Amino acid sequence: MNDTPTLVRSRSDRMLAGVCGGIARRFGWSSSIVRLLYVLISIFSAGFPGILVYLVLWLLVPEEGAA
C-alpha cells in the first residue's frame, strides 16, 4: 500500500483554487512557504510563466474528494 499522499487541490487550505495548498500537503511542507516561493519564482524568473502554470495545474489536478 502506498502511504504517499497524492497530489490533489486542497478544499480547506486554499487562497484561489487550492493548488499551492495541495502541493504543500503532498510534500509535507507549509502552504505559506509554498505560496511565497511560487510568487517569488514567478516574479524573479522571466522563464517561469507563473500564472499560466497555475491555471494549467488548476485544470489538471483533481480537487480533493473528487471521484
C-alpha positions in Angstrom: 0.0 0.0 0.0 1.3 3.5 -0.9 1.3 5.9 2.1 2.4 8.9 0.0 -0.4 11.4 -0.4 -1.5 12.0 -3.9 -1.5 15.5 -5.5 -4.9 17.0 -5.2 -6.2 20.6 -4.9 -7.0 21.3 -1.3 -10.5 22.2 -0.3 -9.6 23.6 3.1 -6.2 25.2 2.5 -6.8 27.5 -0.4 -6.4 31.1 -1.5 -7.7 30.7 -5.1 -8.0 27.1 -6.3 -6.1 25.1 -3.7 -3.1 24.3 -6.0 -0.4 25.5 -3.6 -2.2 24.0 -0.6 -2.3 20.7 -2.4 1.3 20.8 -3.3 2.2 21.7 0.3 0.2 18.7 1.6 1.7 16.3 -0.9 5.2 17.1 0.2 4.5 17.8 3.9 5.5 21.5 3.6 3.9 24.7 4.9 1.4 26.1 2.5 2.5 29.6 3.3 6.1 28.8 2.3 4.9 27.1 -1.0 2.8 30.2 -1.8 5.7 32.6 -1.0 8.2 30.5 -3.1 5.7 30.3 -6.0 5.2 34.1 -6.1 9.0 34.8 -5.7 9.9 32.4 -8.5 7.1 33.8 -10.7 8.3 37.4 -10.2 12.1 36.9 -10.4 12.2 34.4 -13.2 11.4 35.5 -16.7 11.4 31.9 -17.9 8.7 30.8 -15.4 5.2 31.9 -16.5 3.6 31.6 -13.1 0.0 32.5 -13.9 -0.1 30.1 -16.9 1.4 27.2 -14.9 -1.1 27.9 -12.0 -4.0 27.8 -14.5 -2.8 24.6 -16.1 -2.5 23.0 -12.6 -5.9 24.2 -11.7 -7.4 22.4 -14.7 -5.3 19.2 -14.5 -5.0 18.5 -10.7 -8.3 17.0 -9.4 -9.9 18.6 -6.4 -9.7 16.8 -3.0 -12.6 14.4 -2.6 -13.5 14.3 -6.3 -14.1 10.8 -7.5 
